[in-house]
């Protein structure tokens, strides 16, 4: 299965804020900038996170995007919409010590997100030989790990250890393995 992953455009949020699964609109001008840069194949089904920053892009690419809530970014619980600098250092350190199982802000663990992404990937594999997925940086890292055959715990570990710099509007192609 070939997957084309596209990260959503820059959301309308202050720099340095933890926003995870908060439903944010796209920052002004960013949707047009992302659309101008994308070169996607025609006739390929487009799946999207239902969060606005993904859905607005998906709706401009196709009249009928396929929304799947399993593609939503990690839920950071009480950390959502808090400046990263205001989150207690001890909490950040606890997460760093167990990136797979820790529940940041009392929200979702990376393992829980990996399990839902793996389930999405398995369903998608049964339905399409190719798909475009409009999603979030965390989902992109997990889908990349899942696509090479890793189980959820290994997906979570690899995604947590991967660099976190996936630019807004970036496209990543995962070829059949």
Buried (B, 14 or more C-beta within 10 A) or exposed (E): BBBBBBBBBBBBBEEEBBBBBBBBBBBEEBBEBBEEEBEEEEEBBBBBBBBBBBBBBBBBBBEEBBBBEBBBBBBBBEBBBBEEEEBEEEBEEEBEEEBBEBBBBEBBBBBBBBBBBBBBBEEBBEEBEBBBBBBBBBBBBBBBBBBEEBEBBBBBBBBBEBEEEBEBBBBBEBEEE
